[in-house]
């Protein structure tokens, strides 16, 4: 284009030979025109180069400027996507700001009912994959909201003992007592609790004036787990309907107290102990025909309760009620719950959830030690 413009200008100047003044005048005008046209062409070239660069990664630049997360290439960021940074399933490529705060991850299960072995037919994830993802997430916490030790033959043939052993191998940190933990009777339940290397909690279950699960270093009601300088307080609750939902002969002398009163007491004690976040690991469920379910518990809270990890009703949910985040994973280990506690630089905490499906968890390589423990029982 520049060469063509120069030829045109030369031709026009050759035609304008009447006087020097006219040549000089028109020459100056045409020189100005040439400069404008050359500038326009240079701008077009730069624009084309810029467009070429933008088409290499559409949307990425805008997302980065907005501080958003960007889906990993080829995943679309949906279920089954792989977190490019950590390799964790169900994630996205995070664009993280420097000094953005601290994240603490809590993985959770409920109502496994002995379903701890990977099974494609029933879409059971398998506790060996749960064990693996916990190990792959530094500082993470693993909890269960009850009804793990009763159900399938894996559980019932040893009255829950084998399930406890596999949960130990998976690295559980806390468990709440479910109503079905009492199906084998109080003595067997206490034997299973003593067998576990993690505390089983039930703050509203008493016998002879003391918490049923109080033993040795465990008060049977709550525990504080510290991660990255943050204190996470956990307390357990068992539905008071257990008193009429299992064989009464097996729970003679056991008292199931009011869940809301017990929760308020536990919150006071954990707050006094310096807990930064308080989590109820509850086996209450979502029911309209009981004095207390998880939603009613959240509605009754005027004190510091941040999270309810729930069980009992086999509900698949993540919701917020009265400022309390409630999560439940359904049943039979078809999903693994993931709760993220984010502490900003000022110590304020926000809670979010990310339910990991069976398909998500297929990307996780099972933990060999947990697999060996499961196989030993099955064989």
Secondary structure, DSSP 4 states (H G I P E B T S, - for coil): -HHHHHHHHHHHHHH--S-HHHHHHHHHHHHHHHHHHHHHHHHHHHHHHHHHHHTTSTTHHHHHHHT--BPPTTTTTSTT-B-TTT--BT--B--PPTT--EEEEEEEE---TT--S-BTTTTB--HHHHHHHHHHSTT-EEEE-S--SSSSHHHHTTTTHHHHHHHHHHT--EEEPPGGGGTT-HHHHHHHHHH-SSEEE-TTEEETTEETT-BTTB-SSEEEEEETTEEEEEEEEE-TTHHHHS-GGGGTTEEE--HHHHHHHHHHHHHHTT-SEEEEEEE--S-SSSS--HHHHHHT--S---EEE--SS--EEEEEETTEEEEEE-STTSEEEEEEEEE-TTS-EEEEE--EEHHHHTTSPPPHHHHHHHHHHH-
